[in-house]
Amino acid sequence: MKRRAVCGLCLVGVLLAAPAAAQFVTADALSKFVDESLSPYRHNPSPDWEDTLYAIAKSERSPDTVLAEFARRMRVSPDVARVYATVIVESVVDDETCQAARVRPARCAFAPGQPRYERAASAGLADATGNLLVIVSRSKPFTRWDQAAVVTLARKHRAATTIFSAMYDWRADPAHLMALMASGRRSDHEATLAARKHRWESSWSRQDDALRLAMLEWLEQSAATQAASTESRAALAQWALSLKLKLRLADAALEGYYAYPAAIRNLLPNPMQACLKVAKDCSEVAEAGYALADELAAALWTAGHEDDAQRLLQTEIADLGTRSAESLPRYQALSEAIAPAHRKEDLYPLFIDGHLPGQSRPQSWVSLTLGGGSGWLFTVRNSGSAVRHVVAGRLRAAGHDDMAAYLEEADWSSNRGNADPVLSAVAAMFPPAVQDRQSYWDRRLEKVATPVRDTVTDGPVRVSIRDLPAWWDEQPLPESIPAWRQGDPAQTPPDGASLPVDRNAVVRYEDRNGERAVVYLSSEYDLSGETPAFGIWFARTIGGAWAAPLYLGLQQHYPYVVTPGSRMPLLDGNRLRLEVQVREIDSTTITFPPLSLDLKRSVDGLFLDFDLATLGADRDGDGLTDIEERRLGLDFTNADTDGDSVPDARDPLPLVPYRASSVHDDALARALVSEIFGRQPVPIVVQPGRAPTIDDIMAGARTGDAVSQRTRTRFLVGRPSMFAGVATPFRLIVYSPQDVEALNRGSAPFYPARIAHTFSSLDGTRHFVEWSASWTGGSFMVTCATPDRPCSVQAISTWIS
């Protein structure tokens, strides 16, 4: 084993930290370290310090024995070994209290001033090999801000190139690759890395995109002035061109392409030979190469450089091997767009199914991984804007406007959010002139930024946006009434009680003077997906018979939750007095698939005061209360919102004027309603403060366990006029995307089923449909052979998060 160089003067700070470290390297910590370390799975031919400590801790039980042996093998003092071991163990073992916290405590951050950071910084900078900072950089629960702090430490280290090389090998983060090159290492090996995973890089903001372009530009200029190899410069060129094309800067990409010397252009796309010298699997180089060839060919074709486009657009490029299942459909669609070879009627089966009738079904990478169809359309959808533009032109010329719009809408707004802290930390390694170029590229990106477009449009907003004055009053409980606490008795219905809703949906039950009352949760108007934001309802008996329930217009956790019991009676004359707690979910923490939800406000000892007459008010006399109509977007001053002579409460389509006809859309609409609402997968509802366990998932903890499912209302987002001839046994509220955006539903989540896209054949007999409700969705094919017979439906994919 080589002797590690350790600076004795640098270790003064480390030794000062040793007492704190001694408390951390315990038997329990070492046991967790052995359980959580990835050392046995990394198969590292050159074991690092984590591997050494793992081997010792796996065979020894006593912390003192482990540390003594670690010190002997490391050839350092026991105090230094203890600090090294502490840093390594802290980097490997997950802090469960940090993961479960609703708000991440400051001590969980890897930041200056925090003990963990100070230990790692002191010991890591004193270690001349860079080994410690490499291990720190592998910490699993690190956020981007934590990783940025590691970058800042690494760039100060004498072994920065070694550290950044290891960081890139571990995380494949293009920012780490830029740091590696900026630290002075731009060999053909690193150039090969540049041709690999950069096509997967993502951006937090437009400023990130501009900064990355500026940094790449500087790296290219530096490589040219330092007489780097042609292969190295070609790899950087491929990276830069791919990024420009991805960001819709086709003009800049073509300008740069023709500015490169012919020797570099001849190596675009990069061949795999250089990669094969340093790696066994170079499939990503081939994928990146074919992606660049197709995208650049599309941009060249659009700009009139047809010969150069044809040179790049090849079924198989000799230096890249055979095209993959991902790349081939993109090539086929682009070739069809540039040199049409099929009838316009044949484009639908090719773009939707991936083959003509009678041919075998291809294996589609997109259908296997993304749940889409097998056709060319779904591969092209995931291509760059140049390919999508050229292919969309072919589809539109053939009359397939719906598929063309699908490809065109895939453009996104590049002004997304805050800057990526890791990229910002790497940028500190570049000259100040890079910031000036960042501003230049930011201005160019601003010119091509486009808002996200939704193709499901249907004219103006149809929902009513009339609002109501607040119909409840929040007050503190009287001093004589203590607030309900966890563990206090819950007021639940007795066994066998006759109830107007599912028993499990009842939050609070009261029986006074022979009359009963319940407060319950329902998804009648509130589709909350995997969050417990269900609507709150009230029902009571009058003369022993249950009266019509009243919608309170509130959603659980937005911001109130109803207490399961209270010393305050529910009814006081004509007033409902409901004890609640504020347990407001922070909507910014909602992610799919289900993760833990955080609260942003918590208050006890409150009650809400309602006037029952206000809750039941129905000023237009249509059978729906004003509060219900406000929630649905119906006009509570007009008994017939859509003007089709059917009162809103009895109208199966209260937002769409009904028309009895047998037009083309009717059969398709009926098939859509039947397929989407005929099957109802249920979400796993996530409670605030905890993630669902594997037991929850296996048991299928679902909405129906705690919420009334006796719903009469269904929601759908699509083209409202398509459903004008559909009569359903339930109330169907059909919104356009503009309606949903205008609807006043507060901050509570609302996840109606959404018909994302419908692609129809030219003869109107086949329709490919994609739908989603945020937490669930899928795709299916509708075939309508004749107008007078029901359409058949074939499911293609279904997913639930």
C-alpha positions in Angstrom: 0.0 0.0 0.0 1.3 3.4 -0.9 2.1 5.8 2.0 -0.5 8.6 2.1 0.9 12.1 2.2 -0.6 14.0 5.1 0.3 17.6 6.0 1.0 17.8 9.8 0.4 21.5 10.0 -2.9 21.1 8.2 -4.1 18.6 10.7 -4.3 21.0 13.6 -7.9 21.7 12.9 -8.6 18.1 12.4 -7.2 17.1 15.8 -9.3 19.8 17.4 -12.3 18.1 16.1 -11.3 14.7 17.3 -13.3 14.7 20.6 -16.5 15.3 18.7 -15.5 12.6 16.3 -14.8 10.1 19.1 -18.4 10.3 20.1 -19.7 9.5 16.6 -17.7 6.4 15.8 -19.8 4.1 18.0 -20.7 0.4 17.6 -24.2 1.4 16.4 -22.8 3.9 13.8 -20.3 1.3 12.5 -23.0 -1.3 12.2 -25.1 1.1 10.1 -22.1 1.9 8.1 -21.5 -1.7 7.2 -25.2 -2.1 6.3 -25.4 1.0 4.1 -21.9 1.2 2.5 -21.8 0.3 -1.2 -18.3 -0.9 -1.0 -19.2 -4.6 -1.6 -21.1 -3.6 -4.8 -18.7 -1.1 -6.4 -16.0 -3.7 -7.4 -13.3 -1.0 -7.3 -10.0 -2.4 -8.6 -8.2 0.2 -6.4 -9.9 0.1 -3.0 -10.3 3.5 -1.4 -10.5 4.5 2.3 -14.2 3.6 2.5 -13.4 0.1 1.3 -10.6 -0.2 3.8 -12.8 0.9 6.7 -15.7 -1.4 5.5 -13.4 -4.4 5.4 -12.2 -3.8 9.0 -15.6 -2.9 10.4 -17.2 -6.0 8.8 -14.8 -8.3 10.7 -14.3 -6.4 13.9 -17.0 -5.4 16.5 -15.3 -3.1 18.9 -15.0 0.6 17.7 -11.6 0.8 19.5 -10.3 -2.2 17.6 -11.7 -0.9 14.3 -10.1 2.5 14.8 -6.7 1.0 15.8 -6.6 -1.3 12.8 -7.7 1.6 10.5 -4.9 3.8 11.9 -2.4 1.0 11.3 -3.4 0.4 7.7 -3.6 4.1 7.0 -0.2 4.7 8.7 -1.6 7.7 10.6 -2.1 8.5 14.3 -5.1 7.2 16.2 -6.6 10.7 16.5 -6.3 11.3 12.7 -7.7 7.9 11.9 -10.6 8.7 14.2 -11.4 11.9 12.3 -11.1 10.2 8.9 -13.4 7.3 10.1 -15.9 9.9 11.3 -16.0 11.7 8.0 -16.4 8.4 6.1 -19.1 7.1 8.4 -21.0 10.4 8.3 -20.8 10.3 4.5 -22.3 6.8 4.2 -24.9 6.6 6.9 -28.2 8.2 6.3 -29.4 10.5 9.0 -33.0 9.3 9.4 -34.0 12.3 11.4 -33.0 14.6 8.5 -35.0 12.5 6.0 -38.2 12.5 8.2 -38.1 16.1 9.2 -40.9 18.3 7.9 -38.4 21.2 7.6 -34.8 20.2 7.1 -32.8 21.3 10.2 -29.7 23.4 9.6 -27.5 20.7 11.0 -28.6 18.4 8.1 -27.1 20.8 5.5 -23.5 20.3 4.4 -22.6 23.9 4.8 -19.9 26.1 6.6 -20.5 26.4 10.3 -22.0 22.9 10.6 -19.9 20.3 12.5 -20.0 17.7 9.7 -18.9 20.2 7.1 -16.1 21.6 9.3 -14.7 18.1 10.0 -14.9 17.1 6.3 -13.4 20.4 5.2 -10.5 20.3 7.6 -9.7 16.6 7.1 -10.4 16.7 3.4 -8.1 19.6 2.6 -5.4 18.1 4.7 -5.5 14.8 2.9 -3.2 15.3 -0.1 -4.7 12.4 -2.0 -8.2 13.8 -2.3 -9.6 10.5 -1.1 -11.7 11.8 1.7 -13.5 14.5 -0.4 -14.3 11.8 -3.1 -16.0 9.7 -0.4 -17.8 12.8 1.0 -19.1 13.6 -2.6 -20.8 10.2 -2.7 -23.1 11.0 0.2 -26.5 9.7 -0.9 -28.9 12.2 0.8 -27.0 15.3 -0.4 -29.1 18.0 -2.0 -27.7 20.1 -4.9 -26.7 22.7 -2.4 -24.8 20.1 -0.4 -23.1 18.9 -3.6 -22.2 22.5 -4.5 -20.4 22.8 -1.1 -18.3 19.8 -2.0 -17.4 21.3 -5.4 -16.2 24.5 -3.7 -14.0 22.4 -1.4 -12.7 20.3 -4.3 -11.6 23.2 -6.4 -9.4 24.4 -3.6 -7.7 21.0 -3.4 -4.3 20.2 -4.9 -5.8 16.9 -6.2 -8.8 18.7 -7.8 -8.6 16.8 -11.1 -8.6 13.4 -9.3 -11.6 14.5 -7.2 -13.6 15.8 -10.1 -12.8 12.8 -12.2 -14.1 10.5 -9.4 -17.2 12.7 -8.9 -18.1 12.5 -12.5 -17.6 8.7 -12.6 -20.0 8.4 -9.6 -22.8 10.8 -10.5 -22.3 11.3 -14.3 -23.1 15.0 -13.7 -22.0 17.1 -16.7 -21.2 20.0 -14.3 -18.5 17.8 -12.7 -17.1 17.1 -16.2 -16.9 20.8 -16.8 -15.1 21.2 -13.5 -12.7 18.4 -14.5 -11.9 20.1 -17.8 -11.6 23.6 -16.2 -9.1 22.2 -13.7 -6.7 21.5 -16.6 -7.5 18.0 -17.6 -8.6 17.8 -21.2 -7.2 14.6 -22.6 -8.8 12.4 -25.1 -10.2 10.4 -22.2 -12.1 13.3 -20.9 -13.2 14.2 -24.4 -14.7 10.8 -24.7 -16.6 11.4 -21.5 -18.0 14.6 -23.1 -19.6 12.5 -25.8 -21.4 10.2 -23.4 -24.1 11.3 -21.0 -24.3 15.1 -21.6 -27.5 14.6 -23.7 -29.3 13.8 -20.5 -28.3 17.0 -18.7 -31.2 19.1 -17.4 -31.4 22.7 -16.4 -33.0 24.5 -13.5 -33.3 27.8 -15.4 -32.6 29.7 -18.5 -29.6 31.2 -16.7 -28.2 27.7 -16.3 -28.5 27.1 -20.0 -26.8 30.3 -20.8 -24.0 29.6 -18.3 -23.4 26.1 -19.7 -23.2 27.5 -23.2 -20.7 30.1 -22.1 -18.6 27.6 -20.2 -18.5 25.2 -23.1 -17.5 28.1 -25.4 -14.6 28.9 -23.1 -13.5 25.2 -23.0 -13.6 25.0 -26.8 -11.5 28.2 -27.1 -9.0 26.9 -24.5 -8.7 23.6 -26.3 -8.0 25.3 -29.6 -5.3 27.6 -28.1 -3.6 24.8 -26.2 -3.5 22.6 -29.4 -5.7 19.9 -28.0 -6.2 16.8 -30.2 -8.7 16.9 -32.9 -10.6 14.1 -31.2 -10.8 16.2 -28.0 -12.0 19.2 -29.8 -14.6 17.2 -31.8 -16.0 15.8 -28.6 -16.5 19.3 -27.2 -18.0 20.4 -30.5 -20.5 17.6 -30.3 -21.4 18.6 -26.8 -21.8 22.3 -27.8 -23.8 21.6 -30.9 -26.1 19.1 -29.1 -26.8 21.7 -26.4 -27.6 24.5 -28.9 -29.9 22.3 -30.9 -31.6 21.1 -27.7 -32.2 24.7 -26.7 -33.7 25.6 -30.1 -30.6 27.7 -31.1 -30.5 26.1 -34.6 -28.9 29.3 -36.1 -26.2 29.3 -33.6 -25.6 25.6 -34.0 -25.2 25.9 -37.8 -23.0 28.9 -37.5 -20.8 27.0 -35.1 -20.9 23.9 -37.3 -19.5 25.6 -40.4 -16.9 27.5 -38.3 -15.2 24.3 -37.2 -12.3 23.1 -39.3 -13.1 20.3 -41.8 -11.1 17.8 -39.6 -13.5 18.4 -36.7 -16.6 18.3 -38.8 -15.5 15.0 -40.2 -15.5 13.6 -36.7 -19.2 14.6 -36.1 -20.9 12.6 -34.8 -18.1 11.3 -32.6 -17.0 7.8 -33.5 -16.9 5.1 -30.8 -13.3 4.1 -31.2 -12.0 6.6 -28.6 -14.6 5.5 -26.1 -13.8 1.8 -26.6 -10.3 2.5 -25.5 -11.4 3.5 -22.0 -14.9 1.9 -21.5 -16.6 -1.5 -22.2 -20.1 -0.1 -22.8 -20.2 2.8 -25.4 -23.8 2.5 -26.3 -24.5 6.0 -25.0 -21.9 7.4 -27.4 -23.8 5.8 -30.2 -27.1 7.1 -29.0 -25.7 10.6 -28.6 -24.1 10.4 -32.0 -27.2 9.4 -33.8 -29.2 12.0 -31.9 -26.8 14.7 -33.1 -26.8 13.4 -36.7 -30.6 13.4 -37.0 -31.0 16.8 -35.2 -28.3 18.5 -37.2 -29.6 17.0 -40.4 -33.1 18.4 -39.7 -31.6 21.9 -38.9 -29.5 21.8 -42.1 -32.4 20.7 -44.2 -34.6 23.5 -42.8 -31.8 26.0 -43.6 -31.4 24.8 -47.2 -28.2 22.8 -46.8 -29.7 19.7 -48.3 -26.5 17.9 -49.4 -25.0 18.2 -45.9 -28.3 17.0 -44.4 -28.4 13.9 -46.5 -24.8 13.1 -45.6 -25.7 13.0 -41.9 -29.0 11.3 -42.2 -28.1 7.7 -42.7 -29.7 4.4 -41.6 -26.4 3.3 -40.1 -23.3 5.3 -39.5 -20.2 3.0 -39.8 -18.4 4.4 -36.7 -21.5 4.2 -34.5 -22.8 0.7 -35.2 -26.5 -0.3 -35.7 -29.2 2.1 -34.7 -31.2 1.2 -31.5 -34.9 0.8 -31.1 -34.9 4.4 -29.8 -33.1 5.9 -32.8 -34.5 4.0 -35.7 -38.1 5.3 -35.6 -36.8 8.9 -35.4 -34.7 8.2 -38.5 -37.6 6.7 -40.3 -39.9 9.6 -39.5 -37.3 12.2 -40.5 -36.5 10.4 -43.7 -40.3 10.3 -44.6 -40.5 14.0 -43.9 -37.5 14.9 -46.1 -38.3 12.4 -48.9 -41.9 11.2 -48.7 -42.3 7.6 -49.6 -45.8 6.7 -48.3 -49.4 7.7 -49.0 -50.9 10.1 -46.5 -53.3 7.4 -45.4 -50.4 5.2 -44.4 -48.9 7.8 -42.1 -51.5 7.1 -39.3 -50.5 3.5 -38.7 -46.8 4.3 -39.1 -46.9 7.1 -36.6 -49.2 5.5 -34.2 -48.5 1.7 -34.5 -45.0 1.8 -36.0 -46.0 -0.4 -38.9 -48.4 -0.8 -41.7 -51.4 -3.2 -41.5 -50.2 -6.8 -41.9 -46.6 -6.0 -40.8 -45.1 -7.2 -37.5 -45.3 -4.9 -34.5 -41.9 -3.3 -33.7 -40.4 -3.2 -30.2 -40.6 0.4 -29.2 -38.2 1.9 -26.6 -40.8 4.6 -25.9 -43.7 2.2 -25.3 -41.5 0.1 -23.0 -40.2 2.9 -20.9 -42.7 5.8 -21.1 -46.0 4.0 -21.5 -46.7 5.5 -24.9 -47.6 4.0 -28.3 -45.2 2.0 -30.5 -45.3 4.4 -33.5 -42.8 6.9 -34.9 -44.8 9.8 -33.3 -43.8 9.0 -29.7 -40.1 8.7 -30.5 -40.1 11.9 -32.4 -41.9 13.6 -29.5 -38.8 13.0 -27.4 -36.5 14.4 -30.1 -35.2 18.0 -30.4 -37.1 20.8 -31.9 -35.4 20.7 -35.3 -36.6 17.1 -35.9 -40.0 17.8 -34.5 -40.4 20.8 -36.7 -39.5 19.0 -40.0 -41.7 15.9 -39.1 -44.6 18.1 -38.0 -44.5 19.8 -41.4 -44.9 16.4 -43.2 -47.9 15.5 -40.9 -49.6 18.8 -41.4 -49.3 18.6 -45.1 -50.9 15.2 -45.0 -53.9 16.5 -43.0 -52.8 15.2 -39.6 -53.0 18.5 -37.7 -53.5 16.8 -34.4 -50.2 14.9 -34.5 -48.4 17.9 -35.9 -49.6 20.0 -33.0 -48.5 17.3 -30.6 -45.0 17.6 -31.9 -45.0 21.4 -31.9 -46.4 21.8 -28.4 -43.4 19.9 -27.0 -41.4 23.2 -26.9 -41.0 24.4 -23.4 -40.3 27.7 -21.7 -36.6 27.8 -20.8 -37.1 30.2 -17.9 -37.9 27.6 -15.3 -36.6 28.5 -11.9 -33.5 29.3 -9.8 -30.0 28.6 -10.7 -28.5 25.2 -10.1 -26.1 25.6 -7.2 -23.7 22.9 -8.4 -23.3 24.6 -11.8 -22.8 28.0 -10.1 -20.1 26.5 -7.9 -18.3 25.1 -11.0 -18.6 28.4 -12.8 -16.4 30.0 -10.1 -13.5 28.0 -11.7 -13.9 29.8 -15.0 -12.6 33.3 -15.9 -14.8 36.4 -15.3 -15.2 36.8 -19.1 -17.5 33.7 -19.0 -20.2 35.8 -17.2 -20.3 38.3 -20.0 -20.9 35.5 -22.5 -23.6 34.1 -20.2 -25.5 37.4 -20.6 -25.1 37.1 -24.4 -26.5 33.6 -24.5 -29.2 34.5 -22.1 -30.4 37.2 -24.5 -30.4 34.7 -27.4 -32.3 32.2 -25.3 -34.9 34.8 -24.4 -35.7 35.3 -28.0 -36.5 31.6 -28.6 -38.3 31.0 -25.2 -41.9 29.9 -25.8 -44.7 29.2 -23.3 -46.1 25.8 -22.9 -49.1 25.4 -25.2 -52.1 23.1 -24.6 -53.6 21.8 -27.7 -57.0 20.9 -26.1 -58.8 24.3 -26.6 -62.4 25.0 -27.1 -63.1 28.7 -27.3 -63.6 31.1 -24.4 -63.9 30.3 -20.7 -67.2 28.7 -19.9 -67.1 28.5 -16.1 -68.6 31.2 -13.9 -66.0 33.1 -11.8 -68.5 34.7 -9.5 -67.3 34.6 -5.9 -69.1 34.6 -2.6 -68.5 36.5 0.6 -66.8 34.3 3.3 -69.5 31.9 4.6 -67.7 30.9 7.8 -66.0 32.7 10.7 -62.9 31.4 12.3 -62.8 31.9 16.1 -60.8 30.7 19.1 -62.5 28.2 21.4 -64.0 29.8 24.5 -61.7 29.6 27.5 -64.1 27.2 29.2 -63.7 24.6 26.4 -60.3 22.9 26.2 -59.0 22.1 22.7 -59.3 18.5 21.5 -55.9 16.7 21.8 -54.5 13.6 20.2 -55.7 10.7 22.5 -58.9 12.4 23.6 -62.0 10.3 22.9 -63.3 10.4 19.3 -67.0 10.8 18.6 -67.7 7.8 16.3 -71.0 6.3 15.1 -72.2 3.4 17.2 -72.2 0.0 15.5 -75.3 -0.5 13.3 -76.1 3.2 13.1 -78.0 4.3 10.0 -75.8 6.8 8.2 -76.1 8.8 4.9 -72.5 8.0 3.9 -69.8 5.4 4.3 -69.0 4.8 7.9 -65.3 5.2 7.4 -65.8 8.6 5.9 -67.3 10.1 9.1 -64.9 12.3 10.9 -67.3 13.3 13.7 -70.6 12.0 14.9 -73.1 13.5 17.4 -76.4 12.3 18.8 -78.3 14.9 20.9 -81.9 15.0 21.8 -82.8 12.2 19.5 -81.3 13.9 16.4 -78.0 12.9 14.8 -75.4 14.8 12.9 -72.2 13.9 11.1 -69.3 15.7 9.6 -67.7 13.6 6.8 -65.2 13.7 4.0 -66.1 13.2 0.4 -64.4 13.3 -3.1 -67.7 14.4 -4.6 -66.3 17.8 -5.8 -62.7 17.5 -4.6 -60.3 15.3 -6.5 -57.2 15.4 -4.4 -55.2 12.5 -5.8 -52.7 11.2 -3.3 -53.2 14.1 -0.8 -55.8 14.0 1.9 -57.5 17.2 0.7 -61.0 15.9 0.5 -64.2 18.0 0.7 -65.8 18.5 4.2 -69.6 17.9 4.4 -72.2 18.1 7.1 -75.5 16.2 7.4 -78.1 15.9 10.1 -81.5 14.4 10.8 -84.6 16.4 11.1 -87.5 14.5 12.8 -85.3 11.4 12.7 -84.8 11.4 8.9 -81.6 12.4 7.2 -81.8 15.8 5.4 -79.9 16.6 2.3 -76.2 17.0 3.2 -74.5 20.4 3.0 -71.2 21.1 1.4 -69.0 23.3 3.6 -66.9 24.4 0.7 -63.7 23.5 2.5 -61.0 20.9 2.0 -59.3 18.9 4.7 -55.8 20.3 5.3 -56.5 23.5 3.3 -56.1 24.8 5.9 -58.4 23.1 8.4 -58.8 19.5 9.7 -61.9 18.6 11.6 -61.2 17.2 15.1 -62.6 13.7 15.7 -64.3 15.0 18.9 -65.0 18.2 20.8 -66.6 19.5 24.0 -68.4 22.1 21.8 -71.7 20.8 20.4 -72.0 20.8 16.7 -75.3 22.7 16.6 -76.3 25.8 18.4 -79.8 26.8 17.1 -79.3 27.5 13.4 -75.6 27.6 13.6 -73.0 24.9 12.9 -70.0 25.3 15.3 -67.2 23.0 14.2 -64.0 22.6 16.1 -60.9 22.4 13.9 -57.2 22.5 13.8 -55.0 24.2 11.3 -52.9 21.6 9.6 -52.1 23.3 6.3 -50.3 21.3 3.7 -47.5 23.1 1.9 -48.5 22.5 -1.7 -45.0 23.1 -2.9 -44.0 19.7 -1.3 -46.5 17.7 -3.4 -44.6 15.4 -5.7 -45.5 12.2 -7.6 -45.0 9.3 -7.0 -46.1 9.8 -3.4 -43.6 11.2 -1.0 -44.1 12.8 2.4 -46.0 16.0 2.6 -45.0 18.9 4.8 -47.1 21.4 6.7 -46.5 25.1 6.6 -48.9 26.1 9.5 -50.2 24.3 12.6 -52.7 25.8 15.1 -55.0 24.2 17.7 -58.0 25.4 19.7 -60.2 26.9 16.9 -63.7 26.5 15.7 -65.6 27.5 12.6 -69.0 29.2 12.9 -71.4 28.6 10.0 -75.0 29.9 9.4 -76.9 26.9 8.2 -79.2 29.1 6.2 -76.1 30.4 4.3 -74.8 26.9 3.8 -78.1 25.9 2.2 -78.7 29.0 0.2 -79.8 28.3 -3.4 -80.6 31.7 -4.8 -81.3 30.5 -8.4 -83.5 27.6 -7.2 -81.8 25.0 -9.4 -81.2 22.4 -6.6 -77.5 23.1 -6.0 -76.4 25.4 -3.2 -74.5 28.6 -4.0 -71.4 27.1 -2.4 -71.6 24.0 -4.5 -72.0 26.0 -7.7 -69.1 28.2 -6.9 -66.9 25.2 -6.4 -68.0 23.7 -9.8 -67.8 26.9 -11.7 -71.6 27.0 -12.3 -73.5 30.3 -12.2 -75.3 30.4 -8.9 -77.5 33.3 -10.2 -78.7 31.3 -13.2 -80.6 28.1 -12.8 -79.4 26.9 -16.3 -75.7 27.8 -16.7 -75.3 26.3 -20.2 -78.7 27.5 -21.5 -80.0 24.2 -22.7 -83.3 24.4 -20.7 -82.2 21.8 -18.1 -81.7 23.1 -14.5 -78.1 22.6 -13.3 -78.9 20.1 -10.6 -80.6 17.8 -13.1 -78.4 18.5 -16.1 -75.9 15.6 -16.8 -73.7 18.1 -18.6 -74.3 21.4 -16.8 -71.5 23.2 -18.6 -72.2 21.9 -22.1 -75.4 22.6 -24.0 -76.9 19.2 -24.8 -77.7 18.3 -28.4 -79.3 15.0 -29.5 -77.5 13.9 -32.7 -75.4 11.1 -34.1 -72.5 13.1 -35.4 -69.0 11.6 -35.6 -67.9 12.9 -32.2 -70.7 11.2 -30.2 -69.6 7.6 -30.5 -66.0 8.6 -29.7 -67.1 10.7 -26.7 -69.2 7.8 -25.3 -66.2 5.5 -25.6 -63.9 8.0 -23.8 -66.3 8.4 -20.9 -66.8 4.6 -20.6 -63.1 3.8 -20.7 -62.0 6.6 -18.3 -64.8 6.4 -15.8 -65.5 2.7 -16.1 -62.2 1.9 -14.4 -61.2 3.8 -11.3 -57.8 3.0 -9.9 -57.5 4.5 -6.4 -54.5 6.5 -5.2 -52.4 5.8 -2.1 -53.3 8.8 0.1 -50.2 10.3 1.7 -50.6 11.8 5.2 -48.6 14.9 6.1 -45.3 14.3 7.7 -44.7 10.7 6.5 -44.1 8.8 3.3 -46.2 5.7 2.5 -44.6 2.5 3.7 -44.3 -0.7 1.7 -47.1 -2.1 3.8 -49.4 0.8 2.6 -48.6 0.1 -1.0 -49.1 -3.6 -0.7 -52.3 -3.2 1.2 -53.5 -0.5 -1.3 -54.3 2.2 1.3 -56.8 4.1 -0.7 -59.3 6.9 -0.9 -62.3 4.8 -0.1 -60.9 3.8 3.3 -61.5 7.3 4.7 -63.7 9.1 2.3 -67.2 8.7 1.0 -67.1 7.3 -2.5 -70.9 7.8 -3.1 -70.1 10.3 -5.8 -72.6 11.5 -8.5 -70.2 14.0 -10.1 -67.4 13.2 -12.5 -64.9 15.7 -13.9 -63.1 15.6 -17.3 -60.8 18.1 -19.0 -61.0 18.1 -22.8 -62.9 19.6 -25.7 -66.3 20.3 -24.2 -68.2 20.4 -27.5 -67.1 16.8 -28.2 -69.4 15.7 -25.4 -72.5 17.7 -26.2 -74.4 14.6 -27.4 -73.5 12.3 -24.5 -76.1 11.5 -21.8 -74.5 10.0 -18.7 -76.1 8.5 -15.6 -74.0 10.8 -13.5 -73.2 14.5 -13.6 -70.3 15.1 -15.9 -68.5 18.4 -15.6 -66.4 18.9 -18.8 -63.9 21.7 -18.5 -61.6 23.1 -21.1 -58.0 23.8 -20.0 -58.9 27.5 -19.9 -61.8 26.7 -17.6 -59.6 24.9 -15.1 -57.1 27.7 -15.1 -59.9 30.3 -14.5 -61.7 28.2 -11.9 -61.5 29.5 -8.4 -60.6 26.4 -6.3 -58.2 28.0 -3.9 -54.9 26.3 -3.1 -56.2 22.7 -2.7 -55.1 20.3 -5.4 -57.6 19.3 -8.1 -56.7 16.4 -10.3 -59.5 15.7 -12.8 -59.1 13.2 -15.6 -57.6 15.0 -18.5 -57.7 14.0 -22.2 -54.2 15.0 -23.0 -54.3 14.1 -26.7 -56.5 12.4 -29.3 -55.0 11.4 -32.6 -57.6 10.4 -35.3 -57.1 8.7 -38.6 -58.1 10.6 -41.7 -61.2 8.4 -42.2 -62.3 8.9 -38.6 -62.4 5.2 -37.7 -59.4 5.0 -35.3 -58.5 7.3 -32.4 -55.4 7.0 -30.2 -56.2 8.6 -26.8 -53.8 9.7 -24.0 -55.3 10.7 -20.7 -54.0 11.6 -17.2 -55.2 12.6 -13.8 -51.7 13.5 -12.5 -51.4 10.5 -10.3 -52.9 8.0 -12.8 -53.4 7.8 -16.5 -52.9 5.7 -19.7 -53.5 5.4 -23.3 -56.0 3.4 -25.4 -57.2 2.9 -29.0 -60.8 3.6 -30.0 -62.0 2.0 -33.2 -65.4 3.2 -34.6 -66.2 1.0 -37.6 -69.7 2.4 -38.3 -71.5 5.5 -36.9 -74.5 3.5 -35.7 -72.5 0.9 -33.6 -70.6 1.4 -30.4 -66.9 1.9 -30.7 -64.5 -0.8 -29.5 -61.7 0.1 -27.1 -58.2 -1.5 -26.7 -56.1 -0.5 -23.7 -52.5 0.1 -24.6 -51.0 1.3 -21.3 -52.1 2.2 -17.8 -50.0 3.7 -15.0 -50.6 4.8 -11.4 -48.0 6.5 -9.2 
